[in-house]
Amino acid sequence: METDKPLLAIRNLNYFYGDTQALFRVNLTVCSGQIVSIVGPNGSGKTTLMKAVAGLLRPIQGEVSYQGEAIHDLAVHEVVRRGLVYVPEGMKVFPLMTVMENLEVGAYISRERKAGRLDSVFNLFPVLADKRHQLAKTLSGGQKRMLTLARGIMSGAGLLMLDDPFLGLAPRDINRLCHTLKKIRRHGLTLFLAGQHVRRILSVATRAYLIEEGRITLSGSGDQLRNHPHLQESLFGIVAGAG
């Protein structure tokens, strides 16, 4: 369950696209057992932050450590080997592969532990066990999202970073995914979420951050941020006391 010791620590992180600064001294922690959500307007730096942490954007200024080890100079595959897995916006499956083949792709980096992780994945997602021999393209939208999460777990993730996990899902599938994320947490994984579905992202969060123009401007529990006047004005256009 949740502890006070940071699993992921981001210290004074800066990133530049050419001469344009996109992140400004970002400080953020994710503790083991948490679901941490980061929200903000379009273009505020959410995806840039996640990609920088995952090793997809280099070089960066500042420090990023995972399980106490500096990772800010590591290549993507080395970050994944350490258990930090980034699942990008859209979370695509390989449509012409079976469910099982998709899961085996996820296990490529750590094949020696595939069997044990497969048992865990099928325990978390029984529908994937039932459909293991079907082509991924035959799955529903919600099932495809489960498959991308399962593929991340198969890679040995201790921390799953999910960029806009609710993108493109029907409301019923969004509700199911919220329950799934909480279930994943109960099974010992830590989650770091970003996205545009602000109320949903915050509803599952044990810790949350607001980022605006590359700067962290608010932090607290998911409920605290969701009800904060500044966030409501910034993201929903609701002005405290109006009306």
Steps between C-alpha positions, in 0.01 A plus 500: 500500500592868498821609673665837561822401323512636143505236230545773237653838586518789252715791612534839330426354158539730198452411136544705184364450150781679320507848649153471652477385861215253555555392863610732781657355818238227537505326838278195547506171688317172455504265799458125482133403505369836386294603202644840410318713243625807318250726326520827313384688191595382152865577433583543869777240501336178622619277215838674485552422867408135459721456195791668675469266798465194274817581306331599176619861525869573551691690619320632805616722784440401859473162667269203453545199728313172516537276805779730612702464177557786257337426163504840328791404275379149415366382164135393476568126512713543812221694671257219412740237634488673836121470511374839383271453200340780298178428312440785251182681408263273309653182646491302177493122467652297218171423320616209284663318792309288748447613856771255609744628240441857616580394855814317386622820333471669839710228661782529244743684728453259794397172345629292792210618717231475235307208650453657842399835356256334263326340798476842667364663184233236449403534866462876454330472160303173474346612169847497343552143614172404334598678178870415496483337154291772335646774282533826694297684235191300603502640854274781616648842574509432871657158451770648277582746776527212746737327259731799479509521879566127521780530246664764718475272803656216300809716447563490875358837594517614858376841390263540206488847342176540305451797268131579447377147583132591450548641151238375254311281746124490541372615842427143609855392412641802686315386814639149461851631445480707819417182692781317319757763595403471865522121472848524348607714793367241748719243326810699589564716193547875514335724241586844360221640281460804278211603282214722391220318685574711806221392731561130428879535528461672837229262625744209514798702629651465845730792410460758224676793335389786275749608232463829313740627235760249611480584871341310788250743653293282735540170683293300744258211505278437201199638689690810610599587145161421350333742742767770491372833359814560294477162326128543436562839342807388305357179357122535517452876478316502834568818698452474875192692610375552146131469433 
